[in-house]
Amino acid sequence: MLNAKTIKALFKAFLIFSLLAAAIYVFRISHLDDVLDKHWMDAHIRDKGLTGYMLFLAIAAGFTSVGLPRQIIGFFAGYVYGAAMGTVMGTLGTALGCALVFYYSRFSGRNLIQRRMGKRIAKLDAFLERGPFQMTVVIRLLPVGSNILTNMIAGVTSISALSFLGGSLVGYVPQTFIFALLGSGVHVDPLWRTALSAVLLVLSSLLGYRLYRRFRVADTLEDEPSAEPENSPSPR
């Protein structure tokens, strides 16, 4: 059976999806998509070559490094670049945000994080030792836990940066694609793209549930007395 925290995390993921799908509908009926398309996006990001790509990655990395749900980054990446390129840009931006938090934790915030999350660090370290790259991919595919907290805790474990960041990059792709596909529907074929995104989100959640049952990752990420503040963790 799924525990209450996992059900809450799944609910958050579907709530984000529902809100973004509603935003597409509002954009279409109010023609706000035309306004955005012709103004800020075109002026600063779309069709601006390397400068636009770098700006988007900086924004995505900055927002995810402070806890913005990565699904929202995927959505806006799809809005700007379309489903395929949006998946690439959303994944890279999220991975850069992951790297920022990971390296901050490893080189600057180690003492603070170890004091506040000691038990969780030991549990995550033991889990990742099974296969650092593969277990990181598993964690990223699961709809539980907090992206920013996972990045912080991993920074003070024994996992190598290459294994953690590489595994995160791969594990981020499926949900980024789902939300990039949803975001791309603002301009073209919103109905079928939203429907396909919803189906893929359900399938992704079912896969996450199977992984949850097999690896019991939620026990590693969430089963600890709450001494530290963890208000409204963002779904990974």
Backbone bond lengths (Angstrom), bond angles and torsions (degrees), N, CA, C in turn:
res aa  C-N    CA-C-N  psi(-1)  N-CA   C-N-CA  omega(-1)  CA-C   N-CA-C  phi
1 M - - - 1.460 - - 1.526 110.07 -
2 L 1.299 116.45 142.93 1.454 120.77 175.05 1.522 110.00 -72.72
3 N 1.339 115.75 139.05 1.455 117.46 176.83 1.525 110.40 -82.44
4 A 1.333 115.24 173.45 1.463 120.14 -174.07 1.520 111.85 -63.00
5 K 1.337 117.74 -37.43 1.461 120.49 -178.31 1.522 111.46 -66.92
6 T 1.339 116.25 -38.81 1.462 119.40 179.12 1.521 111.21 -68.01
7 I 1.341 116.25 -40.93 1.462 119.69 176.50 1.526 110.26 -61.20
8 K 1.336 116.75 -40.45 1.459 120.91 178.73 1.520 110.85 -63.32
9 A 1.350 117.18 -41.23 1.463 120.89 179.34 1.522 111.03 -64.84
10 L 1.339 117.07 -42.07 1.467 120.45 177.29 1.526 110.41 -62.71
11 F 1.322 115.84 -41.79 1.459 119.69 178.87 1.522 110.93 -60.83
12 K 1.330 117.50 -41.14 1.459 120.87 179.56 1.527 110.95 -62.73
13 A 1.341 116.06 -42.41 1.461 119.30 -179.86 1.527 110.85 -61.22
14 F 1.332 116.57 -44.34 1.461 119.75 -179.77 1.528 111.33 -72.62
15 L 1.331 117.19 -30.04 1.459 119.75 176.21 1.523 110.38 -65.84
16 I 1.338 116.88 -44.63 1.470 120.58 177.13 1.519 109.87 -59.14
17 F 1.342 116.02 -45.09 1.467 120.08 179.15 1.528 110.57 -59.15
18 S 1.337 116.92 -45.54 1.465 120.87 -177.92 1.521 111.28 -63.64
19 L 1.320 117.03 -41.82 1.462 120.35 179.78 1.529 111.47 -65.11
20 L 1.329 116.73 -40.02 1.460 119.95 179.55 1.529 110.71 -69.53
21 A 1.333 116.49 -38.70 1.465 119.57 176.77 1.530 110.32 -63.08
22 A 1.343 116.42 -39.78 1.458 119.98 176.59 1.524 111.04 -64.70
23 A 1.338 116.20 -36.12 1.469 119.82 178.48 1.530 110.77 -63.35
24 I 1.330 117.05 -37.93 1.462 120.44 177.09 1.521 110.14 -60.73
25 Y 1.329 115.81 -44.77 1.471 119.84 -179.78 1.530 110.83 -60.98
26 V 1.343 116.40 -45.08 1.460 120.39 179.77 1.523 110.50 -63.26
27 F 1.334 116.95 -43.23 1.465 120.75 178.88 1.521 110.89 -58.41
28 R 1.341 116.19 -42.68 1.461 120.00 -175.51 1.532 111.90 -69.27
29 I 1.323 116.75 -45.13 1.467 118.43 -174.85 1.527 112.17 -76.84
30 S 1.338 116.63 -21.58 1.471 119.34 -178.57 1.520 112.32 -102.56
31 H 1.360 116.22 -4.57 1.469 122.67 -178.60 1.529 112.32 64.03
32 L 1.338 116.33 22.15 1.463 119.35 174.92 1.519 111.21 -65.79
33 D 1.349 116.49 -27.28 1.462 118.63 178.51 1.526 111.02 -61.69
34 D 1.337 117.15 -35.36 1.462 119.76 177.02 1.519 111.15 -67.01
35 V 1.333 116.70 -39.67 1.461 120.41 -179.69 1.524 110.64 -63.46
36 L 1.335 115.27 -49.49 1.460 119.35 -179.81 1.525 110.70 -63.00
37 D 1.320 115.21 -40.87 1.457 119.52 -177.91 1.520 111.54 -61.30
38 K 1.334 116.53 -37.58 1.448 119.79 -173.40 1.529 113.34 -88.94
39 H 1.323 116.89 -11.69 1.442 118.14 -173.99 1.537 111.79 -113.45
40 W 1.320 117.32 -100.26 1.465 119.05 -167.92 1.520 112.96 -59.85
41 M 1.330 117.75 -46.54 1.459 120.10 -176.34 1.520 111.63 -61.05
42 D 1.336 116.01 -46.34 1.455 119.11 179.21 1.530 111.42 -68.14
43 A 1.326 115.99 -36.33 1.456 119.65 -175.80 1.519 112.73 -69.92
44 H 1.343 116.89 -29.91 1.464 118.26 -170.76 1.532 114.74 -121.94
45 I 1.339 118.65 -27.72 1.465 119.14 -172.12 1.522 113.14 -124.47
46 R 1.349 117.13 -59.37 1.454 119.51 -173.39 1.512 111.57 -66.83
47 D 1.331 115.71 134.11 1.471 122.71 178.11 1.527 113.03 60.98
48 K 1.345 116.39 28.27 1.464 120.60 177.74 1.517 111.97 -107.87
49 G 1.325 115.90 13.63 1.449 120.35 175.32 1.519 112.51 64.00
50 L 1.324 115.63 -143.73 1.468 121.49 -175.52 1.527 111.62 -60.35
51 T 1.326 116.46 -37.83 1.465 119.91 179.95 1.522 111.03 -60.47
52 G 1.334 117.03 -44.07 1.460 120.85 178.80 1.522 112.07 -64.55
53 Y 1.337 116.70 -42.10 1.460 120.12 178.11 1.523 110.96 -61.19
54 M 1.323 116.29 -46.13 1.455 120.41 -178.29 1.527 111.79 -64.21
55 L 1.327 116.69 -38.86 1.453 120.32 179.21 1.523 110.62 -65.23
56 F 1.338 116.42 -44.15 1.460 118.86 179.23 1.524 110.81 -62.03
57 L 1.334 117.38 -44.82 1.465 120.31 -179.50 1.524 111.26 -62.52
58 A 1.327 116.81 -38.26 1.462 120.19 179.01 1.523 110.92 -65.19
59 I 1.331 116.43 -42.84 1.468 120.55 178.56 1.525 109.98 -64.14
60 A 1.333 116.81 -46.84 1.464 120.89 -178.57 1.524 111.05 -62.47
61 A 1.334 116.79 -44.40 1.463 120.24 -179.96 1.520 111.02 -64.46
62 G 1.316 116.83 -41.83 1.451 120.55 -179.50 1.512 112.67 -63.36
63 F 1.341 116.31 -45.73 1.461 119.64 -177.46 1.523 111.87 -69.56
64 T 1.333 118.19 -41.86 1.465 118.76 -179.29 1.524 111.25 -71.25
65 S 1.328 117.92 -27.74 1.464 120.25 179.61 1.523 112.36 -70.32
66 V 1.337 117.35 -17.92 1.461 119.76 177.00 1.528 112.09 -107.83
67 G 1.343 116.76 10.31 1.449 119.77 170.23 1.513 117.79 107.37
68 L 1.349 118.75 4.07 1.464 119.00 176.17 1.525 109.72 -64.46
69 P 1.337 119.51 132.84 1.462 120.76 179.88 1.528 111.56 -55.31
70 R 1.319 115.89 132.62 1.466 119.63 -175.94 1.522 111.97 -68.66
71 Q 1.342 116.97 -18.47 1.457 118.86 176.43 1.530 111.02 -62.77
72 I 1.312 116.52 -34.22 1.464 120.43 179.41 1.526 110.35 -68.92
73 I 1.327 116.83 -37.86 1.463 120.30 175.94 1.522 109.77 -62.58
74 G 1.338 117.10 -43.09 1.460 120.61 177.52 1.518 111.93 -60.28
75 F 1.336 116.28 -41.16 1.458 120.97 179.36 1.529 111.08 -60.02
76 F 1.331 117.62 -49.92 1.457 120.29 -177.94 1.525 112.07 -71.04
77 A 1.329 116.40 -29.54 1.463 118.55 174.02 1.520 110.23 -63.69
78 G 1.340 116.74 -41.72 1.453 120.64 176.97 1.511 112.02 -65.98
79 Y 1.321 116.58 -36.68 1.467 121.19 178.47 1.525 110.90 -62.60
80 V 1.334 116.05 -42.65 1.467 120.42 -176.20 1.518 112.17 -79.39
81 Y 1.339 117.12 -44.55 1.463 120.77 -168.27 1.523 114.74 -111.16
82 G 1.337 118.46 -8.39 1.451 120.04 -173.16 1.523 110.29 90.79
83 A 1.327 116.51 171.23 1.457 121.26 -171.80 1.526 113.24 -62.33
84 A 1.325 117.92 -48.81 1.470 120.73 -174.08 1.520 111.63 -69.41
85 M 1.337 116.67 -58.64 1.459 119.30 -179.36 1.518 110.89 -67.93
86 G 1.327 117.65 -29.86 1.456 120.87 176.46 1.519 111.73 -63.32
87 T 1.326 116.56 -37.04 1.461 120.07 176.54 1.522 110.41 -62.70
88 V 1.326 116.12 -43.85 1.471 120.50 179.36 1.524 110.40 -62.46
89 M 1.334 116.73 -50.26 1.460 120.55 -175.76 1.524 111.66 -69.15
90 G 1.333 117.01 -40.39 1.456 119.93 178.34 1.519 112.21 -63.85
91 T 1.330 116.06 -41.43 1.457 120.38 179.16 1.524 111.07 -65.92
92 L 1.333 116.63 -45.22 1.464 119.98 179.57 1.532 111.40 -63.41
93 G 1.332 116.55 -43.28 1.458 119.96 179.65 1.523 112.12 -62.50
94 T 1.333 116.01 -42.69 1.461 120.22 178.66 1.526 110.83 -66.21
95 A 1.336 116.54 -40.23 1.460 120.24 179.13 1.528 111.50 -65.45
96 L 1.325 117.01 -35.82 1.464 119.62 176.26 1.530 110.73 -65.12
97 G 1.341 116.57 -41.44 1.458 120.00 175.87 1.520 111.50 -61.58
98 C 1.339 115.95 -40.58 1.462 121.53 175.80 1.527 110.47 -58.97
99 A 1.330 116.42 -45.30 1.466 120.72 -179.20 1.521 111.94 -63.26
100 L 1.327 117.11 -39.81 1.466 120.70 179.22 1.526 111.21 -59.35
101 V 1.335 116.41 -47.16 1.463 120.18 -179.09 1.522 110.74 -69.33
102 F 1.325 116.65 -42.34 1.462 121.71 -179.68 1.529 110.69 -58.70
103 Y 1.320 118.14 -48.52 1.459 120.67 -177.36 1.531 111.98 -73.80
104 Y 1.325 117.06 -31.36 1.475 118.51 173.13 1.523 109.54 -60.61
105 S 1.344 115.43 -46.88 1.451 120.74 -179.25 1.524 111.14 -62.44
106 R 1.316 116.69 -41.95 1.471 120.43 -175.15 1.526 112.36 -71.59
107 F 1.326 117.53 -36.03 1.463 119.21 -172.13 1.524 115.25 -111.34
108 S 1.335 118.01 -17.07 1.468 118.80 -175.90 1.522 113.62 -126.23
109 G 1.314 117.59 -37.41 1.456 119.75 -172.96 1.515 115.08 -105.65
110 R 1.334 117.46 15.42 1.460 120.94 -172.96 1.528 113.20 -56.42
111 N 1.324 117.81 -49.66 1.467 120.35 -175.43 1.519 112.06 -62.30
112 L 1.327 116.56 -44.65 1.460 120.65 -179.52 1.526 111.23 -62.83
113 I 1.323 116.40 -45.04 1.467 120.52 -177.50 1.520 110.86 -68.24
114 Q 1.330 117.13 -39.45 1.461 119.83 178.92 1.523 111.44 -64.54
115 R 1.330 117.67 -36.33 1.461 120.56 179.37 1.522 111.43 -67.14
116 R 1.311 116.82 -37.44 1.457 120.22 -171.87 1.526 113.74 -94.18
117 M 1.329 117.65 -20.24 1.466 119.85 -173.83 1.525 111.99 -133.46
118 G 1.333 116.77 34.32 1.453 120.56 -174.19 1.512 115.01 -55.92
119 K 1.340 117.58 -48.40 1.468 120.23 -177.70 1.522 111.22 -65.04
120 R 1.310 116.65 -41.40 1.465 120.21 -177.93 1.523 110.79 -67.33
121 I 1.318 117.23 -35.32 1.470 120.96 177.89 1.519 109.84 -60.69
122 A 1.328 116.83 -47.02 1.465 120.28 -178.91 1.525 111.31 -62.29
123 K 1.332 117.24 -40.15 1.462 120.87 -179.03 1.524 111.59 -67.73
124 L 1.343 116.01 -42.71 1.460 118.85 179.70 1.524 110.59 -68.02
125 D 1.332 116.44 -38.42 1.460 120.19 179.10 1.528 110.37 -60.87
126 A 1.328 116.39 -44.41 1.465 120.10 179.68 1.520 111.23 -64.43
127 F 1.333 116.97 -38.47 1.457 120.23 179.32 1.529 111.25 -66.11
128 L 1.320 116.50 -45.29 1.458 120.06 -177.07 1.525 112.62 -68.52
129 E 1.316 117.17 -23.27 1.464 120.46 179.83 1.524 111.83 -64.68
130 R 1.335 118.41 -21.10 1.470 120.65 178.95 1.530 111.29 -60.58
131 G 1.287 116.92 -30.17 1.460 123.44 -179.04 1.513 106.30 172.06
132 P 1.332 118.25 91.52 1.473 121.15 -168.72 1.519 114.73 -51.20
133 F 1.328 118.08 -48.92 1.461 120.43 -177.62 1.524 110.58 -67.79
134 Q 1.338 116.71 -50.48 1.456 120.65 -176.17 1.525 111.83 -63.86
135 M 1.328 117.34 -41.72 1.462 120.17 -178.42 1.529 111.84 -69.52
136 T 1.326 116.28 -30.73 1.466 118.93 175.18 1.523 110.14 -66.60
137 V 1.330 117.07 -41.65 1.476 120.11 176.27 1.519 109.88 -58.84
138 V 1.338 117.24 -44.82 1.458 121.34 179.85 1.524 110.86 -58.53
139 I 1.334 116.60 -45.84 1.465 120.58 -179.89 1.523 110.69 -58.85
140 R 1.326 117.09 -43.00 1.460 120.35 -177.00 1.523 112.56 -70.45
141 L 1.321 117.76 -24.74 1.464 120.28 178.96 1.520 112.24 -80.31
142 L 1.326 117.14 -17.78 1.463 120.34 -176.38 1.518 111.72 -82.66
143 P 1.333 117.08 141.12 1.468 120.66 -179.72 1.524 112.31 -88.44
144 V 1.334 117.90 41.70 1.459 121.09 -179.86 1.520 109.05 -131.37
145 G 1.320 115.22 163.41 1.449 120.51 174.93 1.515 113.49 80.43
146 S 1.313 115.16 -172.51 1.460 122.54 -176.50 1.513 109.79 -122.50
147 N 1.319 116.81 128.86 1.455 121.88 -179.42 1.526 111.21 -57.75
148 I 1.323 117.39 -50.88 1.453 120.58 -174.78 1.530 111.47 -67.95
149 L 1.338 117.96 -38.24 1.458 120.13 178.64 1.523 111.48 -68.15
150 T 1.329 116.21 -39.00 1.464 119.63 176.71 1.524 110.73 -60.88
151 N 1.335 116.50 -43.01 1.467 120.32 178.74 1.515 111.77 -63.31
152 M 1.332 116.52 -41.58 1.467 120.94 -179.85 1.526 111.34 -64.98
153 I 1.326 115.15 -46.44 1.463 119.18 -177.57 1.524 110.82 -66.31
154 A 1.324 116.85 -42.00 1.470 120.49 -179.61 1.524 111.01 -59.91
155 G 1.330 116.84 -31.54 1.462 120.00 -178.63 1.513 114.06 -62.99
156 V 1.328 117.33 -23.50 1.464 119.45 -179.72 1.532 112.25 -108.35
157 T 1.330 117.07 9.10 1.464 120.41 171.91 1.519 108.71 -88.20
158 S 1.343 114.99 -177.87 1.464 119.71 -179.06 1.525 112.61 -88.57
159 I 1.330 118.66 0.60 1.459 120.67 -177.69 1.516 110.45 -64.12
160 S 1.328 116.89 143.65 1.458 120.09 177.32 1.521 109.96 -74.23
161 A 1.318 115.29 149.34 1.460 120.03 179.19 1.524 110.64 -60.21
162 L 1.329 117.74 -39.71 1.461 121.36 -178.10 1.526 111.08 -62.39
163 S 1.322 117.63 -44.12 1.468 120.77 -179.32 1.518 111.25 -66.58
164 F 1.335 116.65 -44.43 1.458 119.47 -176.78 1.524 111.81 -69.83
165 L 1.320 116.71 -46.92 1.466 119.29 -177.83 1.527 110.97 -70.61
166 G 1.325 117.08 -37.37 1.460 120.04 177.16 1.516 111.93 -66.13
167 G 1.335 116.48 -44.05 1.459 120.34 177.72 1.521 112.20 -64.65
168 S 1.338 115.66 -37.29 1.463 119.40 177.39 1.517 110.75 -65.06
169 L 1.324 116.76 -43.14 1.465 121.25 -179.66 1.526 110.66 -57.21
170 V 1.333 116.53 -45.75 1.465 120.68 179.52 1.528 110.89 -68.50
171 G 1.323 116.47 -44.16 1.463 120.35 -176.73 1.510 114.30 -68.87
172 Y 1.337 117.54 -23.60 1.454 121.07 179.02 1.533 113.02 -73.34
173 V 1.323 117.39 -22.30 1.466 120.62 -168.92 1.532 114.12 -59.76
174 P 1.360 120.04 -48.87 1.471 118.09 -172.85 1.524 114.54 -57.64
175 Q 1.341 117.86 -51.64 1.455 118.25 -178.77 1.525 112.22 -70.22
176 T 1.328 116.61 -31.63 1.466 118.37 176.48 1.522 110.06 -62.03
177 F 1.329 116.89 -41.86 1.460 120.19 177.77 1.527 110.92 -62.12
178 I 1.335 116.88 -43.71 1.467 120.32 -179.09 1.523 110.50 -57.79
179 F 1.318 117.12 -46.40 1.459 119.72 -176.16 1.523 112.32 -80.62
180 A 1.328 117.61 -26.25 1.470 119.41 172.76 1.521 110.10 -68.21
181 L 1.326 116.62 -38.64 1.463 120.71 175.91 1.526 110.17 -62.78
182 L 1.324 116.42 -41.66 1.458 120.34 176.80 1.527 110.75 -62.41
183 G 1.327 116.98 -46.31 1.463 120.74 -179.62 1.507 113.30 -64.32
184 S 1.326 116.90 -33.01 1.462 119.99 -179.88 1.519 111.67 -68.22
185 G 1.343 117.17 -18.10 1.457 121.39 179.77 1.512 114.11 -76.48
186 V 1.347 117.99 -4.78 1.463 119.75 176.84 1.519 109.89 -60.92
187 H 1.330 116.55 -38.24 1.459 120.93 -175.42 1.526 113.55 -99.11
188 V 1.340 117.44 -35.04 1.466 120.19 -171.29 1.524 110.25 -133.58
189 D 1.340 115.94 132.31 1.475 122.33 172.76 1.525 112.91 46.12
190 P 1.320 119.24 57.39 1.464 119.69 -175.68 1.520 113.92 -63.43
191 L 1.337 118.24 -33.15 1.456 120.02 -174.87 1.520 112.28 -65.89
192 W 1.345 116.58 -54.30 1.457 117.69 -176.04 1.514 111.42 -72.42
193 R 1.314 118.36 -32.10 1.465 120.04 178.26 1.526 110.94 -67.92
194 T 1.326 116.50 -39.64 1.468 119.46 177.15 1.523 110.30 -66.03
195 A 1.331 116.91 -43.07 1.463 120.48 179.59 1.530 110.88 -63.23
196 L 1.343 116.38 -44.74 1.467 119.56 179.48 1.518 110.99 -64.13
197 S 1.330 116.70 -40.11 1.463 120.16 177.90 1.521 111.14 -61.51
198 A 1.341 116.32 -40.57 1.463 120.63 179.39 1.529 110.93 -63.37
199 V 1.333 116.36 -43.73 1.467 120.38 178.81 1.529 110.20 -61.68
200 L 1.324 116.23 -45.11 1.469 120.19 -179.47 1.522 111.70 -65.06
201 L 1.328 116.73 -35.49 1.461 119.62 177.75 1.523 110.93 -65.30
202 V 1.323 116.43 -40.30 1.465 120.08 176.96 1.527 110.47 -62.66
203 L 1.343 116.37 -46.51 1.468 120.34 179.48 1.522 111.05 -62.38
204 S 1.339 116.49 -40.91 1.457 120.70 178.09 1.522 111.19 -62.87
205 S 1.320 116.82 -39.87 1.464 120.69 179.52 1.530 110.93 -67.81
206 L 1.336 116.93 -37.71 1.462 120.15 176.47 1.528 110.83 -64.03
207 L 1.342 116.28 -40.71 1.462 119.80 176.19 1.526 110.03 -62.79
208 G 1.333 116.13 -42.80 1.455 119.98 177.71 1.518 111.84 -59.89
209 Y 1.335 116.63 -39.80 1.462 120.54 179.13 1.530 111.09 -64.25
210 R 1.340 116.68 -40.92 1.468 119.85 178.09 1.519 110.62 -63.08
211 L 1.327 116.49 -41.21 1.464 120.03 178.24 1.525 110.61 -67.00
212 Y 1.311 115.94 -38.61 1.467 120.89 176.70 1.523 110.46 -57.80
213 R 1.341 115.97 -46.49 1.463 120.05 -179.26 1.525 111.60 -67.30
214 R 1.328 116.04 -34.36 1.459 119.06 -175.63 1.523 112.20 -78.21
215 F 1.324 116.80 -43.19 1.456 119.82 -172.63 1.527 114.09 -105.85
216 R 1.346 117.38 -11.58 1.457 121.89 -177.88 1.528 111.06 51.18
217 V 1.320 115.45 44.77 1.464 120.33 -177.74 1.518 110.84 -66.84
218 A 1.314 117.48 -31.17 1.463 119.31 -178.10 1.521 111.01 -59.50
219 D 1.350 117.49 -33.20 1.453 119.74 177.04 1.524 110.74 -63.99
220 T 1.328 116.27 -34.40 1.458 120.63 179.25 1.522 111.16 -71.35
221 L 1.322 116.68 -41.23 1.462 120.62 -172.72 1.514 113.72 -86.70
222 E 1.329 118.48 -25.65 1.456 118.43 -168.27 1.516 115.47 -126.52
223 D 1.334 118.96 -15.95 1.451 120.13 -172.46 1.521 110.79 -87.49
224 E 1.315 115.82 82.73 1.451 120.28 176.85 1.508 109.49 -153.78
225 P 1.338 118.00 142.45 1.449 119.53 175.09 1.503 110.53 -56.40
226 S 1.295 116.98 135.10 1.446 120.36 -171.42 1.504 111.50 -88.15
227 A 1.357 114.77 93.19 1.448 121.34 174.45 1.503 110.67 -94.01
228 E 1.319 115.55 -24.66 1.453 119.24 -178.26 1.514 111.08 -102.16
229 P 1.330 118.53 153.79 1.454 120.63 178.70 1.499 111.23 -72.03
230 E 1.344 117.71 131.22 1.448 121.73 179.43 1.517 109.05 -139.16
231 N 1.297 116.16 51.08 1.452 119.49 -176.93 1.506 111.52 -70.57
232 S 1.327 114.99 128.33 1.456 122.89 173.86 1.504 113.48 47.92
233 P 1.375 118.47 60.12 1.460 118.91 176.98 1.504 110.45 -62.67
234 S 1.329 115.78 143.29 1.453 119.69 -178.97 1.499 110.22 -80.10
235 P 1.321 119.95 137.99 1.451 121.43 178.23 1.502 110.69 -65.22
236 R 1.338 114.24 142.70 1.433 117.46 178.05 1.479 109.44 -78.09
